[in-house]
Amino acid sequence: MDVILEQQYKLIEEPTANCWDVEYEAIYKGLGIATHSRESMYTTVHYVVESNQRTKITCEIQVRTLMDEVWGEVSHRVNYPLESAKDICKDQLKILARLTTGCTRLVDSIFKSHKS
């Protein structure tokens, strides 16, 4: 966050969340973040920022959980840029998305119980 303040980056678009899970969609909406449903099971929050310098630099920052990153890495290797032609592979990616989301919830629960 210090770098953002130091460089005075500014949001040039409202953040958006891509998600397939209705519970996470509700969390994002509760934070005022617009959501887009993704059939692909891709989950991430996108922020577009611009530098406050004479030479303008714009970039997109994608924020996701460590588990969502695992799904993304696997999916990217077998299903991007061309979608897999194998239905079994597509099904396995959907299962992996559900498992990684479950792992994120478990990690959240562990930290919550640890703080109690």
Buried (B, 14 or more C-beta within 10 A) or exposed (E): EEEEEEEEBEEEEEBBBBBBBEEBBEEBEEEEBEBEEBEBBBBBBBBBBBBEEEEEEEEEBEEBBEBBBBBBEBBEEBBEEEEBEEEEBBEBBBEBBBEBBEBBBEEEEEEEEEEE
